[in-house]
Amino acid sequence: MADLEPRDHETPDPIDESIMDQARAFAAEIGDPFVMLRTAIEMFQATPSASLPDPQLGADVIRLRRQMGRLDAVFAEYALGSHRRGICGHDAYRSTPAWLAWQTGMHRGQVQRATNTADLAELLPAMGAAWRAGTVSTNAMEAISAARVPGHDDTLAACETEFLDLATRGDHAGVRRAAAKFKACAHADGTRPVEPDGLRLAKVLDGRTTLTGEFSNGAAETITTALHAFTDPPSDTDDRTPAQRRADALVRICQTALAHGTAGTRASATVTIVIDWATLLNHGLDTGLDGRMDGHYTGPIDRHDIDRLLCDSRISRVITGPKSETLDVGRATRAFPEPTRRAIIARDHNCRWPGCETPAGWCDIHHHQHWQHDGTTSATNGVLLCPHHHRFLHRNPTWTTTFYDQHFRVYRPNGTELDPHPWAQLAA
């Protein structure tokens, strides 16, 4: 915090270009700047804080935080570059936050903040340069980034000088106030920008979950009304705090919704697709044999999409005569019966793609050996996959998987395995 920093360390010393030249030469010689970074970290680790006198420890902890802030800037720029180049797609991920969360153990929100802040550093180049030089903190940059409102970047850029002055003086409270004022009054005439509602759930260190959200007044009115209706009134025999009673009310609201069902409850596929029986039994989906694979409304459907739908859908038999008249309608059966589905969910918990944490309620059940290829409809052949990775597997047959002894493993087209625990394998 600014009020803890010694005055003579408010700004770092100017960078000595000769030292920078020596560092660049050394980096070029060894070919890997991470070697230099590791060496510097090892030097710190070899000097425990207990061995330092108080004045040096007080100064060094602040200097260390400044350099960590500079590393934040480098990481953010690399993360943004990875996002723009779609690096996450190499491991079949849709988003950089999800991919980096898997690779590094960061929360997705942390990754998103990093990429947003790197993008802000491009919009406000003087702020970005100060961040990279260590004269502006990561927290100051994140506070300004959080105040960014779509359609008002020109106004924000015009305020850069004021933000930079506050941040370089270490007035972090002033930065937060200025950012909040800008967000609340993005227009010069003071009109309030429209912000989308948001709800965030996050695990904390003790294993509990925090829930935070921002809502418009209209949405908040609905939520507050429901909470009031379900919150127990205070009584002499109830020693719960108001916050605890509201928490219990929220759980009761959710239990009531689940008990009665909602229009948004996820169900298995119920679309109508007409597939000639011969095409299905003769593996026409793979061999390209002529035959119908038509949606009721859309006409021909991609064979890979049909492959995916057959993993987790209701299948009905409809027999037609030569003139397409209906002769017999078979009984619908669920590809995965409910007891089997519950067993698979209890085993897998979430999407089994390495690093993906999509909850079971949003996942499909994928036949590891495809149903039309004589794969059994059983827990030993069913694997939870989120819709994205389910589609990905069916559309990218060069990616292969194994499922042995309940261990699901994924391999890239070049044969390398998508490591489920990349952090443990990454060299420091």
C-alpha positions as a LaTeX table, in Angstrom:
\begin{tabular}{lrrr}
\hline
Residue & $x$ (\AA) & $y$ (\AA) & $z$ (\AA) \\
\hline
Met1 & 0.00 & 0.00 & 0.00 \\
Ala2 & 1.19 & 3.53 & $-0.69$ \\
Asp3 & 1.29 & 4.67 & 2.96 \\
Leu4 & 3.69 & 1.86 & 3.85 \\
Glu5 & 6.29 & 2.71 & 1.21 \\
Pro6 & 9.39 & 4.73 & 2.23 \\
Arg7 & 9.50 & 8.06 & 0.45 \\
Asp8 & 12.91 & 7.36 & $-1.04$ \\
His9 & 11.49 & 4.28 & $-2.81$ \\
Glu10 & 8.37 & 5.85 & $-4.33$ \\
Thr11 & 9.90 & 5.64 & $-7.80$ \\
Pro12 & 12.52 & 3.16 & $-9.00$ \\
Asp13 & 15.91 & 4.29 & $-10.20$ \\
Pro14 & 16.21 & 4.94 & $-13.93$ \\
Ile15 & 17.22 & 1.85 & $-15.86$ \\
Asp16 & 20.95 & 1.83 & $-16.62$ \\
Glu17 & 21.18 & 1.11 & $-20.33$ \\
Ser18 & 24.64 & $-0.41$ & $-19.98$ \\
Ile19 & 23.27 & $-2.91$ & $-17.48$ \\
Met20 & 20.39 & $-3.64$ & $-19.85$ \\
Asp21 & 22.87 & $-4.20$ & $-22.68$ \\
Gln22 & 24.80 & $-6.63$ & $-20.52$ \\
Ala23 & 21.58 & $-8.43$ & $-19.59$ \\
Arg24 & 20.53 & $-8.69$ & $-23.24$ \\
Ala25 & 23.96 & $-10.00$ & $-24.20$ \\
Phe26 & 23.81 & $-12.61$ & $-21.45$ \\
Ala27 & 20.28 & $-13.60$ & $-22.46$ \\
Ala28 & 21.41 & $-13.94$ & $-26.08$ \\
Glu29 & 24.36 & $-16.05$ & $-24.98$ \\
Ile30 & 22.32 & $-18.48$ & $-22.92$ \\
Gly31 & 19.35 & $-18.30$ & $-25.31$ \\
Asp32 & 16.71 & $-18.42$ & $-22.57$ \\
Pro33 & 15.71 & $-15.45$ & $-20.38$ \\
Phe34 & 13.93 & $-17.86$ & $-18.05$ \\
Val35 & 17.35 & $-19.08$ & $-16.95$ \\
Met36 & 18.13 & $-15.54$ & $-15.79$ \\
Leu37 & 14.76 & $-15.29$ & $-14.07$ \\
Arg38 & 15.22 & $-18.60$ & $-12.27$ \\
Thr39 & 18.73 & $-17.57$ & $-11.20$ \\
Ala40 & 17.42 & $-14.32$ & $-9.72$ \\
Ile41 & 14.67 & $-16.15$ & $-7.84$ \\
Glu42 & 17.17 & $-18.67$ & $-6.48$ \\
Met43 & 19.32 & $-15.80$ & $-5.22$ \\
Phe44 & 16.34 & $-14.46$ & $-3.26$ \\
Gln45 & 15.58 & $-17.92$ & $-1.91$ \\
Ala46 & 19.20 & $-18.29$ & $-0.78$ \\
Thr47 & 18.84 & $-15.10$ & 1.30 \\
Pro48 & 16.06 & $-15.72$ & 3.85 \\
Ser49 & 14.26 & $-12.63$ & 5.09 \\
Ala50 & 15.24 & $-13.45$ & 8.69 \\
Ser51 & 18.87 & $-12.71$ & 7.84 \\
Leu52 & 18.17 & $-9.14$ & 6.69 \\
Pro53 & 18.21 & $-6.07$ & 8.93 \\
Asp54 & 14.87 & $-4.29$ & 9.33 \\
Pro55 & 15.61 & $-1.30$ & 7.02 \\
Gln56 & 16.79 & $-3.55$ & 4.19 \\
Leu57 & 13.91 & $-5.99$ & 4.59 \\
Gly58 & 11.40 & $-3.11$ & 4.56 \\
Ala59 & 12.91 & $-1.69$ & 1.38 \\
Asp60 & 13.43 & $-5.02$ & $-0.36$ \\
Val61 & 9.89 & $-6.29$ & 0.12 \\
Ile62 & 8.61 & $-3.17$ & $-1.70$ \\
Arg63 & 11.22 & $-3.46$ & $-4.46$ \\
Leu64 & 10.31 & $-7.12$ & $-4.87$ \\
Arg65 & 6.61 & $-6.28$ & $-5.23$ \\
Arg66 & 7.47 & $-3.70$ & $-7.91$ \\
Gln67 & 9.34 & $-6.30$ & $-9.94$ \\
Met68 & 6.47 & $-8.76$ & $-9.51$ \\
Gly69 & 4.20 & $-6.07$ & $-10.93$ \\
Arg70 & 6.46 & $-5.81$ & $-13.95$ \\
Leu71 & 6.22 & $-9.58$ & $-14.37$ \\
Asp72 & 2.43 & $-9.21$ & $-14.16$ \\
Ala73 & 2.65 & $-6.87$ & $-17.14$ \\
Val74 & 4.76 & $-9.35$ & $-19.12$ \\
Phe75 & 2.45 & $-12.23$ & $-18.28$ \\
Ala76 & $-0.64$ & $-10.20$ & $-19.21$ \\
Glu77 & 0.86 & $-9.27$ & $-22.57$ \\
Tyr78 & 1.75 & $-12.91$ & $-23.29$ \\
Ala79 & $-1.72$ & $-14.06$ & $-22.20$ \\
Leu80 & $-3.37$ & $-11.50$ & $-24.49$ \\
Gly81 & $-1.13$ & $-12.59$ & $-27.36$ \\
Ser82 & $-2.05$ & $-16.24$ & $-26.71$ \\
His83 & $-5.72$ & $-15.26$ & $-26.75$ \\
Arg84 & $-5.50$ & $-13.37$ & $-30.01$ \\
Arg85 & $-3.62$ & $-16.19$ & $-31.72$ \\
Gly86 & $-6.00$ & $-18.85$ & $-30.45$ \\
Ile87 & $-3.30$ & $-20.91$ & $-28.72$ \\
Cys88 & $-5.98$ & $-22.54$ & $-26.55$ \\
Gly89 & $-7.38$ & $-24.20$ & $-29.67$ \\
His90 & $-4.25$ & $-26.35$ & $-29.97$ \\
Asp91 & $-5.53$ & $-28.27$ & $-26.94$ \\
Ala92 & $-9.19$ & $-28.11$ & $-28.05$ \\
Tyr93 & $-10.15$ & $-25.35$ & $-25.61$ \\
Arg94 & $-12.61$ & $-22.61$ & $-26.52$ \\
Ser95 & $-11.22$ & $-19.87$ & $-24.31$ \\
Thr96 & $-7.87$ & $-18.66$ & $-23.08$ \\
Pro97 & $-9.09$ & $-18.29$ & $-19.46$ \\
Ala98 & $-10.21$ & $-21.93$ & $-19.36$ \\
Trp99 & $-6.99$ & $-23.15$ & $-20.98$ \\
Leu100 & $-4.66$ & $-21.14$ & $-18.75$ \\
Ala101 & $-6.66$ & $-22.07$ & $-15.65$ \\
Trp102 & $-5.98$ & $-25.71$ & $-16.50$ \\
Gln103 & $-2.34$ & $-25.11$ & $-17.36$ \\
Thr104 & $-1.42$ & $-22.88$ & $-14.42$ \\
Gly105 & $-3.96$ & $-23.38$ & $-11.65$ \\
Met106 & $-5.12$ & $-19.76$ & $-11.89$ \\
His107 & $-8.78$ & $-18.88$ & $-11.58$ \\
Arg108 & $-10.40$ & $-18.03$ & $-14.90$ \\
Gly109 & $-11.26$ & $-14.62$ & $-13.52$ \\
Gln110 & $-7.57$ & $-13.93$ & $-12.88$ \\
Val111 & $-6.71$ & $-14.79$ & $-16.47$ \\
Gln112 & $-9.55$ & $-12.65$ & $-17.78$ \\
Arg113 & $-8.38$ & $-9.71$ & $-15.67$ \\
Ala114 & $-4.84$ & $-10.14$ & $-17.00$ \\
Thr115 & $-5.92$ & $-10.10$ & $-20.66$ \\
Asn116 & $-8.29$ & $-7.19$ & $-20.05$ \\
Thr117 & $-5.49$ & $-5.21$ & $-18.37$ \\
Ala118 & $-3.04$ & $-5.95$ & $-21.19$ \\
Asp119 & $-5.65$ & $-4.69$ & $-23.65$ \\
Leu120 & $-6.06$ & $-1.54$ & $-21.53$ \\
Ala121 & $-2.26$ & $-1.02$ & $-21.65$ \\
Glu122 & $-2.57$ & $-0.76$ & $-25.43$ \\
Leu123 & $-5.42$ & 1.75 & $-25.19$ \\
Leu124 & $-3.48$ & 3.81 & $-22.60$ \\
Pro125 & 0.15 & 3.52 & $-23.81$ \\
Ala126 & 1.64 & 5.81 & $-21.16$ \\
Met127 & $-0.04$ & 3.78 & $-18.41$ \\
Gly128 & 1.15 & 0.58 & $-20.05$ \\
Ala129 & 4.73 & 1.82 & $-20.22$ \\
Ala130 & 4.63 & 2.89 & $-16.57$ \\
Trp131 & 3.24 & $-0.52$ & $-15.59$ \\
Arg132 & 6.04 & $-2.31$ & $-17.44$ \\
Ala133 & 8.60 & 0.01 & $-15.80$ \\
Gly134 & 7.24 & $-0.66$ & $-12.32$ \\
Thr135 & 6.07 & 2.89 & $-11.58$ \\
Val136 & 2.38 & 1.93 & $-11.79$ \\
Ser137 & 1.00 & $-1.03$ & $-9.86$ \\
Thr138 & $-0.97$ & $-3.95$ & $-11.24$ \\
Asn139 & $-3.84$ & $-3.09$ & $-8.89$ \\
Ala140 & $-4.07$ & 0.42 & $-10.35$ \\
Met141 & $-4.21$ & $-0.98$ & $-13.87$ \\
Glu142 & $-6.87$ & $-3.53$ & $-12.90$ \\
Ala143 & $-8.99$ & $-0.84$ & $-11.23$ \\
Ile144 & $-9.00$ & 1.24 & $-14.41$ \\
Ser145 & $-9.58$ & $-1.82$ & $-16.59$ \\
Ala146 & $-12.62$ & $-2.78$ & $-14.49$ \\
Ala147 & $-14.07$ & 0.69 & $-15.14$ \\
Arg148 & $-13.86$ & 0.34 & $-18.90$ \\
Val149 & $-17.25$ & 0.70 & $-20.59$ \\
Pro150 & $-17.88$ & $-0.41$ & $-24.19$ \\
Gly151 & $-18.26$ & 2.56 & $-26.51$ \\
His152 & $-16.41$ & 4.98 & $-24.21$ \\
Asp153 & $-12.77$ & 4.17 & $-24.93$ \\
Asp154 & $-12.13$ & 7.60 & $-26.45$ \\
Thr155 & $-13.29$ & 9.27 & $-23.25$ \\
Leu156 & $-11.19$ & 6.91 & $-21.15$ \\
Ala157 & $-8.09$ & 7.63 & $-23.26$ \\
Ala158 & $-8.68$ & 11.36 & $-22.75$ \\
Cys159 & $-8.49$ & 10.76 & $-18.98$ \\
Glu160 & $-5.14$ & 8.94 & $-19.16$ \\
Thr161 & $-3.10$ & 11.85 & $-17.82$ \\
Glu162 & $-5.23$ & 12.09 & $-14.68$ \\
Phe163 & $-5.11$ & 8.34 & $-14.07$ \\
Leu164 & $-1.35$ & 8.29 & $-14.65$ \\
Asp165 & $-0.77$ & 11.14 & $-12.19$ \\
Leu166 & $-2.74$ & 9.39 & $-9.45$ \\
Ala167 & $-1.13$ & 6.00 & $-10.10$ \\
Thr168 & 2.47 & 7.19 & $-10.21$ \\
Arg169 & 1.95 & 9.14 & $-6.96$ \\
Gly170 & 0.81 & 5.90 & $-5.35$ \\
Asp171 & $-2.65$ & 7.30 & $-4.65$ \\
His172 & $-4.39$ & 3.97 & $-5.09$ \\
Ala173 & $-7.54$ & 5.10 & $-3.31$ \\
Gly174 & $-7.67$ & 8.05 & $-5.70$ \\
Val175 & $-7.31$ & 5.71 & $-8.69$ \\
Arg176 & $-10.21$ & 3.60 & $-7.44$ \\
Arg177 & $-12.41$ & 6.66 & $-6.86$ \\
Ala178 & $-11.61$ & 8.08 & $-10.28$ \\
Ala179 & $-12.26$ & 4.74 & $-11.95$ \\
Ala180 & $-15.57$ & 4.34 & $-10.13$ \\
Lys181 & $-16.61$ & 7.86 & $-11.13$ \\
Phe182 & $-15.74$ & 7.21 & $-14.76$ \\
Lys183 & $-17.69$ & 3.94 & $-14.78$ \\
Ala184 & $-20.74$ & 5.55 & $-13.20$ \\
Cys185 & $-20.66$ & 8.57 & $-15.52$ \\
Ala186 & $-19.10$ & 7.35 & $-18.75$ \\
His187 & $-20.60$ & 10.22 & $-20.74$ \\
Ala188 & $-19.61$ & 13.84 & $-20.23$ \\
Asp189 & $-23.27$ & 14.63 & $-19.50$ \\
Gly190 & $-23.31$ & 12.14 & $-16.65$ \\
Thr191 & $-25.54$ & 9.51 & $-18.20$ \\
Arg192 & $-25.06$ & 6.14 & $-16.59$ \\
Pro193 & $-23.82$ & 3.35 & $-18.89$ \\
Val194 & $-25.77$ & 0.13 & $-19.07$ \\
Glu195 & $-23.83$ & $-2.71$ & $-17.46$ \\
Pro196 & $-24.75$ & $-6.39$ & $-17.96$ \\
Asp197 & $-25.76$ & $-8.38$ & $-14.90$ \\
Gly198 & $-23.19$ & $-10.82$ & $-13.60$ \\
Leu199 & $-22.99$ & $-13.57$ & $-11.00$ \\
Arg200 & $-19.70$ & $-15.17$ & $-9.93$ \\
Leu201 & $-19.05$ & $-18.30$ & $-7.88$ \\
Ala202 & $-15.55$ & $-19.00$ & $-6.60$ \\
Lys203 & $-13.96$ & $-21.59$ & $-4.35$ \\
Val204 & $-11.99$ & $-20.17$ & $-1.42$ \\
Leu205 & $-9.07$ & $-21.71$ & 0.43 \\
Asp206 & $-11.10$ & $-23.47$ & 3.11 \\
Gly207 & $-13.18$ & $-25.29$ & 0.48 \\
Arg208 & $-16.24$ & $-23.08$ & 0.82 \\
Thr209 & $-17.77$ & $-21.09$ & $-2.02$ \\
Thr210 & $-18.27$ & $-17.35$ & $-2.33$ \\
Leu211 & $-21.04$ & $-15.87$ & $-4.46$ \\
Thr212 & $-20.91$ & $-12.27$ & $-5.65$ \\
Gly213 & $-22.98$ & $-10.48$ & $-8.22$ \\
Glu214 & $-24.06$ & $-7.19$ & $-9.77$ \\
Phe215 & $-27.60$ & $-6.62$ & $-10.98$ \\
Ser216 & $-29.70$ & $-3.87$ & $-12.41$ \\
Asn217 & $-32.27$ & $-2.35$ & $-10.08$ \\
Gly218 & $-35.06$ & $-4.25$ & $-11.78$ \\
Ala219 & $-33.32$ & $-7.61$ & $-11.42$ \\
Ala220 & $-32.25$ & $-6.76$ & $-7.86$ \\
Glu221 & $-35.86$ & $-5.98$ & $-6.98$ \\
Thr222 & $-36.92$ & $-9.47$ & $-8.09$ \\
Ile223 & $-34.09$ & $-11.12$ & $-6.17$ \\
Thr224 & $-34.69$ & $-9.08$ & $-3.03$ \\
Thr225 & $-38.41$ & $-9.77$ & $-3.10$ \\
Ala226 & $-37.77$ & $-13.52$ & $-3.36$ \\
Leu227 & $-35.22$ & $-13.42$ & $-0.55$ \\
His228 & $-37.63$ & $-11.55$ & 1.72 \\
Ala229 & $-40.37$ & $-14.07$ & 0.96 \\
Phe230 & $-38.17$ & $-17.03$ & 1.86 \\
Thr231 & $-36.18$ & $-15.51$ & 4.75 \\
Asp232 & $-37.27$ & $-16.55$ & 8.23 \\
Pro233 & $-38.21$ & $-13.57$ & 10.41 \\
Pro234 & $-36.01$ & $-12.91$ & 13.46 \\
Ser235 & $-37.06$ & $-14.52$ & 16.69 \\
Asp236 & $-35.81$ & $-14.90$ & 20.24 \\
Thr237 & $-35.03$ & $-18.58$ & 19.65 \\
Asp238 & $-33.11$ & $-18.01$ & 16.39 \\
Asp239 & $-29.51$ & $-16.89$ & 16.91 \\
Arg240 & $-28.65$ & $-16.70$ & 13.18 \\
Thr241 & $-27.45$ & $-13.39$ & 11.80 \\
Pro242 & $-29.45$ & $-11.67$ & 9.02 \\
Ala243 & $-26.76$ & $-12.77$ & 6.53 \\
Gln244 & $-27.10$ & $-16.38$ & 7.65 \\
Arg245 & $-30.88$ & $-16.28$ & 7.37 \\
Arg246 & $-30.62$ & $-14.83$ & 3.85 \\
Ala247 & $-28.13$ & $-17.56$ & 2.88 \\
Asp248 & $-30.54$ & $-20.22$ & 4.11 \\
Ala249 & $-33.33$ & $-18.50$ & 2.15 \\
Leu250 & $-31.30$ & $-18.60$ & $-1.06$ \\
Val251 & $-30.67$ & $-22.34$ & $-0.64$ \\
Arg252 & $-34.41$ & $-22.84$ & 0.00 \\
Ile253 & $-35.28$ & $-20.90$ & $-3.18$ \\
Cys254 & $-32.96$ & $-23.12$ & $-5.22$ \\
Gln255 & $-34.32$ & $-26.30$ & $-3.63$ \\
Thr256 & $-37.87$ & $-25.20$ & $-4.43$ \\
Ala257 & $-36.95$ & $-24.44$ & $-8.05$ \\
Leu258 & $-35.27$ & $-27.82$ & $-8.48$ \\
Ala259 & $-38.17$ & $-29.67$ & $-6.85$ \\
His260 & $-40.73$ & $-28.09$ & $-9.18$ \\
Gly261 & $-38.55$ & $-28.03$ & $-12.27$ \\
Thr262 & $-37.89$ & $-25.12$ & $-14.58$ \\
Ala263 & $-38.26$ & $-24.45$ & $-18.25$ \\
Gly264 & $-34.48$ & $-24.28$ & $-18.43$ \\
Thr265 & $-33.88$ & $-27.80$ & $-17.11$ \\
Arg266 & $-31.42$ & $-29.50$ & $-19.44$ \\
Ala267 & $-32.70$ & $-32.59$ & $-21.19$ \\
Ser268 & $-31.29$ & $-35.12$ & $-23.61$ \\
Ala269 & $-31.61$ & $-34.44$ & $-27.32$ \\
Thr270 & $-35.21$ & $-34.61$ & $-28.55$ \\
Val271 & $-34.80$ & $-33.53$ & $-32.16$ \\
Thr272 & $-36.29$ & $-35.73$ & $-34.84$ \\
Ile273 & $-33.80$ & $-37.21$ & $-37.29$ \\
Val274 & $-34.62$ & $-39.68$ & $-40.04$ \\
Ile275 & $-31.85$ & $-42.18$ & $-40.75$ \\
Asp276 & $-32.30$ & $-45.17$ & $-43.03$ \\
Trp277 & $-31.86$ & $-48.32$ & $-40.95$ \\
Ala278 & $-29.43$ & $-49.81$ & $-43.48$ \\
Thr279 & $-27.36$ & $-46.65$ & $-43.38$ \\
Leu280 & $-27.19$ & $-46.84$ & $-39.62$ \\
Leu281 & $-26.44$ & $-50.55$ & $-39.31$ \\
Asn282 & $-23.91$ & $-50.59$ & $-42.16$ \\
His283 & $-21.94$ & $-47.76$ & $-40.57$ \\
Gly284 & $-22.96$ & $-45.44$ & $-43.39$ \\
Leu285 & $-21.98$ & $-42.54$ & $-41.17$ \\
Asp286 & $-18.37$ & $-43.48$ & $-41.82$ \\
Thr287 & $-18.39$ & $-45.11$ & $-45.23$ \\
Gly288 & $-20.38$ & $-42.46$ & $-47.04$ \\
Leu289 & $-23.09$ & $-44.90$ & $-48.22$ \\
Asp290 & $-26.11$ & $-43.27$ & $-49.76$ \\
Gly291 & $-29.03$ & $-42.91$ & $-47.42$ \\
Arg292 & $-31.06$ & $-40.40$ & $-45.50$ \\
Met293 & $-29.68$ & $-38.54$ & $-42.52$ \\
Asp294 & $-32.26$ & $-35.76$ & $-42.36$ \\
Gly295 & $-33.56$ & $-33.50$ & $-39.64$ \\
His296 & $-37.32$ & $-33.06$ & $-39.48$ \\
Tyr297 & $-37.04$ & $-29.34$ & $-40.20$ \\
Thr298 & $-33.54$ & $-28.78$ & $-41.54$ \\
Gly299 & $-32.92$ & $-31.52$ & $-44.08$ \\
Pro300 & $-29.52$ & $-33.28$ & $-44.33$ \\
Ile301 & $-27.45$ & $-33.16$ & $-41.13$ \\
Asp302 & $-23.70$ & $-33.50$ & $-40.86$ \\
Arg303 & $-22.70$ & $-37.08$ & $-40.07$ \\
His304 & $-20.52$ & $-35.98$ & $-37.14$ \\
Asp305 & $-23.43$ & $-34.14$ & $-35.53$ \\
Ile306 & $-25.57$ & $-37.26$ & $-35.87$ \\
Asp307 & $-22.73$ & $-39.27$ & $-34.33$ \\
Arg308 & $-22.77$ & $-36.95$ & $-31.31$ \\
Leu309 & $-26.57$ & $-36.94$ & $-30.96$ \\
Leu310 & $-26.69$ & $-40.73$ & $-30.97$ \\
Cys311 & $-24.45$ & $-40.73$ & $-27.89$ \\
Asp312 & $-27.12$ & $-39.26$ & $-25.64$ \\
Ser313 & $-30.63$ & $-39.24$ & $-27.09$ \\
Arg314 & $-33.94$ & $-41.01$ & $-27.33$ \\
Ile315 & $-34.13$ & $-43.44$ & $-30.24$ \\
Ser316 & $-37.46$ & $-44.40$ & $-31.80$ \\
Arg317 & $-38.10$ & $-46.91$ & $-34.56$ \\
Val318 & $-40.43$ & $-45.80$ & $-37.35$ \\
Ile319 & $-41.02$ & $-48.32$ & $-40.17$ \\
Thr320 & $-42.37$ & $-46.95$ & $-43.42$ \\
Gly321 & $-43.66$ & $-48.67$ & $-46.53$ \\
Pro322 & $-42.64$ & $-48.19$ & $-50.17$ \\
Lys323 & $-44.73$ & $-45.04$ & $-50.39$ \\
Ser324 & $-43.36$ & $-43.65$ & $-47.12$ \\
Glu325 & $-46.56$ & $-44.55$ & $-45.27$ \\
Thr326 & $-46.02$ & $-45.30$ & $-41.58$ \\
Leu327 & $-46.36$ & $-49.03$ & $-40.87$ \\
Asp328 & $-45.03$ & $-49.28$ & $-37.30$ \\
Val329 & $-43.73$ & $-46.99$ & $-34.58$ \\
Gly330 & $-41.40$ & $-48.59$ & $-32.06$ \\
Arg331 & $-41.18$ & $-47.70$ & $-28.39$ \\
Ala332 & $-38.74$ & $-44.91$ & $-27.47$ \\
Thr333 & $-35.81$ & $-45.98$ & $-25.30$ \\
Arg334 & $-33.22$ & $-43.78$ & $-23.68$ \\
Ala335 & $-29.71$ & $-44.53$ & $-24.91$ \\
Phe336 & $-28.44$ & $-44.25$ & $-21.33$ \\
Pro337 & $-31.04$ & $-45.34$ & $-18.76$ \\
Glu338 & $-31.39$ & $-43.10$ & $-15.74$ \\
Pro339 & $-29.60$ & $-45.45$ & $-13.29$ \\
Thr340 & $-26.64$ & $-45.71$ & $-15.66$ \\
Arg341 & $-26.63$ & $-41.96$ & $-16.15$ \\
Arg342 & $-26.55$ & $-41.42$ & $-12.38$ \\
Ala343 & $-23.70$ & $-43.89$ & $-12.00$ \\
Ile344 & $-21.64$ & $-42.12$ & $-14.69$ \\
Ile345 & $-22.29$ & $-38.72$ & $-13.12$ \\
Ala346 & $-21.33$ & $-40.02$ & $-9.67$ \\
Arg347 & $-18.08$ & $-41.35$ & $-11.11$ \\
Asp348 & $-17.07$ & $-38.48$ & $-13.40$ \\
His349 & $-18.53$ & $-35.39$ & $-11.60$ \\
Asn350 & $-17.73$ & $-33.14$ & $-14.59$ \\
Cys351 & $-16.44$ & $-33.18$ & $-18.18$ \\
Arg352 & $-13.58$ & $-35.68$ & $-18.42$ \\
Trp353 & $-11.60$ & $-33.71$ & $-21.01$ \\
Pro354 & $-8.25$ & $-32.94$ & $-19.35$ \\
Gly355 & $-8.59$ & $-29.73$ & $-17.36$ \\
Cys356 & $-12.24$ & $-29.05$ & $-18.23$ \\
Glu357 & $-14.44$ & $-28.48$ & $-15.19$ \\
Thr358 & $-17.87$ & $-28.11$ & $-16.83$ \\
Pro359 & $-20.39$ & $-29.50$ & $-14.28$ \\
Ala360 & $-22.16$ & $-32.80$ & $-14.96$ \\
Gly361 & $-25.53$ & $-31.08$ & $-15.35$ \\
Trp362 & $-24.28$ & $-29.35$ & $-18.50$ \\
Cys363 & $-22.58$ & $-32.42$ & $-20.01$ \\
Asp364 & $-23.54$ & $-35.09$ & $-22.53$ \\
Ile365 & $-22.72$ & $-38.78$ & $-22.12$ \\
His366 & $-20.38$ & $-39.84$ & $-24.89$ \\
His367 & $-20.19$ & $-43.44$ & $-26.08$ \\
His368 & $-16.44$ & $-44.07$ & $-26.09$ \\
Gln369 & $-17.01$ & $-46.83$ & $-28.61$ \\
His370 & $-19.73$ & $-45.36$ & $-30.79$ \\
Trp371 & $-23.20$ & $-46.83$ & $-30.45$ \\
Gln372 & $-23.55$ & $-47.50$ & $-34.16$ \\
His373 & $-20.18$ & $-49.28$ & $-34.04$ \\
Asp374 & $-21.58$ & $-51.82$ & $-31.56$ \\
Gly375 & $-20.54$ & $-49.84$ & $-28.49$ \\
Thr376 & $-22.46$ & $-50.83$ & $-25.40$ \\
Thr377 & $-24.76$ & $-48.48$ & $-23.52$ \\
Ser378 & $-23.09$ & $-48.97$ & $-20.17$ \\
Ala379 & $-21.13$ & $-47.10$ & $-17.53$ \\
Thr380 & $-17.93$ & $-48.74$ & $-18.75$ \\
Asn381 & $-18.45$ & $-47.21$ & $-22.20$ \\
Gly382 & $-19.99$ & $-43.86$ & $-21.20$ \\
Val383 & $-17.94$ & $-40.75$ & $-20.46$ \\
Leu384 & $-19.16$ & $-37.27$ & $-19.49$ \\
Leu385 & $-18.13$ & $-34.60$ & $-21.99$ \\
Cys386 & $-19.28$ & $-31.00$ & $-22.19$ \\
Pro387 & $-21.07$ & $-30.07$ & $-25.45$ \\
His388 & $-17.97$ & $-28.28$ & $-26.78$ \\
His389 & $-15.59$ & $-31.23$ & $-26.31$ \\
His390 & $-18.26$ & $-33.71$ & $-27.36$ \\
Arg391 & $-18.68$ & $-31.89$ & $-30.67$ \\
Phe392 & $-14.93$ & $-31.48$ & $-30.99$ \\
Leu393 & $-14.25$ & $-35.22$ & $-30.73$ \\
His394 & $-16.88$ & $-36.12$ & $-33.31$ \\
Arg395 & $-15.72$ & $-33.44$ & $-35.73$ \\
Asn396 & $-12.00$ & $-34.15$ & $-35.34$ \\
Pro397 & $-11.45$ & $-37.89$ & $-35.84$ \\
Thr398 & $-7.66$ & $-37.39$ & $-35.92$ \\
Trp399 & $-7.86$ & $-36.78$ & $-32.16$ \\
Thr400 & $-8.04$ & $-40.14$ & $-30.39$ \\
Thr401 & $-9.01$ & $-41.30$ & $-26.91$ \\
Thr402 & $-8.66$ & $-44.33$ & $-24.70$ \\
Phe403 & $-10.94$ & $-45.33$ & $-21.83$ \\
Tyr404 & $-9.48$ & $-48.14$ & $-19.78$ \\
Asp405 & $-10.16$ & $-48.93$ & $-16.13$ \\
Gln406 & $-12.16$ & $-45.67$ & $-15.90$ \\
His407 & $-9.16$ & $-43.57$ & $-17.01$ \\
Phe408 & $-10.06$ & $-41.34$ & $-19.97$ \\
Arg409 & $-7.02$ & $-40.17$ & $-21.96$ \\
Val410 & $-6.86$ & $-37.83$ & $-24.96$ \\
Tyr411 & $-4.22$ & $-37.77$ & $-27.70$ \\
Arg412 & $-3.47$ & $-35.07$ & $-30.26$ \\
Pro413 & $-3.18$ & $-35.93$ & $-33.96$ \\
Asn414 & 0.63 & $-36.19$ & $-33.58$ \\
Gly415 & 0.22 & $-38.86$ & $-30.90$ \\
Thr416 & 1.18 & $-36.76$ & $-27.89$ \\
Glu417 & $-1.09$ & $-37.00$ & $-24.88$ \\
Leu418 & $-3.06$ & $-34.04$ & $-23.60$ \\
Asp419 & $-1.57$ & $-34.11$ & $-20.13$ \\
Pro420 & $-4.26$ & $-33.91$ & $-17.42$ \\
His421 & $-1.77$ & $-32.32$ & $-15.01$ \\
Pro422 & 0.48 & $-30.03$ & $-17.13$ \\
Trp423 & 1.58 & $-27.89$ & $-14.20$ \\
Ala424 & 3.36 & $-30.84$ & $-12.56$ \\
Gln425 & 5.26 & $-31.59$ & $-15.75$ \\
Leu426 & 6.33 & $-28.04$ & $-16.58$ \\
Ala427 & 9.95 & $-27.19$ & $-15.85$ \\
Ala428 & 10.38 & $-24.30$ & $-13.45$ \\
\hline
\end{tabular}
